[in-house]
Amino acid sequence: MNVLQISIAAMPFLLALMSRTGKAIAPCLLMSLFTVLLGEEPHRAVVAWCVGLLIAAVALRERLRAG
């Protein structure tokens, strides 16, 4: 994987870092790692990335809502 693919895979983790609570950071980090590890199997990597992005989006929405 090149740097661009790894940075896209890390997007859920980076979004989770912007959330107010730390509850979403660990699952998003795990999903980002799964995305990188499953990079050879694109369908599975996309599922892991989407789950991580969904978790991060909900955490970020809660921060903006409470903000």
C-alpha positions in Angstrom: 0.0 0.0 0.0 1.2 3.5 -0.7 1.0 6.5 1.5 -2.3 7.8 -0.1 -4.0 4.5 0.6 -2.8 4.3 4.2 -3.9 7.9 4.8 -7.4 7.1 3.4 -7.5 4.0 5.6 -6.6 6.1 8.6 -9.5 8.6 8.0 -11.9 7.0 10.5 -9.2 7.1 13.2 -8.4 10.7 12.5 -12.1 11.7 12.6 -12.5 9.8 15.9 -9.7 11.9 17.4 -11.8 15.0 16.9 -14.7 13.6 18.9 -15.3 14.7 22.4 -15.1 11.3 24.1 -12.4 8.7 23.7 -14.9 5.9 23.4 -14.8 5.9 19.6 -11.0 6.1 19.2 -10.2 2.5 19.9 -12.8 0.9 17.6 -11.9 3.4 14.8 -8.2 2.6 15.2 -9.0 -1.1 15.0 -11.1 -0.7 11.9 -8.3 1.4 10.3 -5.8 -1.3 11.1 -8.2 -3.9 9.6 -8.5 -1.8 6.5 -4.8 -1.7 6.0 -4.4 -5.4 6.7 -7.2 -6.3 4.4 -5.9 -4.1 1.6 -5.3 -7.1 -0.7 -9.0 -8.0 -0.4 -10.8 -4.8 -1.4 -14.3 -5.9 -0.6 -13.5 -6.7 3.0 -11.3 -3.6 3.4 -14.2 -1.4 2.2 -16.6 -3.0 4.8 -14.1 -2.4 7.6 -13.5 1.2 6.4 -17.2 2.0 6.2 -17.8 0.6 9.7 -15.0 2.7 11.1 -16.2 5.8 9.3 -19.7 5.2 10.6 -18.5 5.0 14.2 -16.4 8.1 13.7 -19.2 10.1 12.1 -21.6 9.3 14.9 -19.0 10.4 17.5 -18.2 13.6 15.6 -21.9 14.3 15.3 -22.4 14.0 19.0 -19.5 16.4 19.6 -21.0 19.0 17.3 -24.4 18.5 18.8 -23.2 18.9 22.3 -20.9 21.7 21.3 
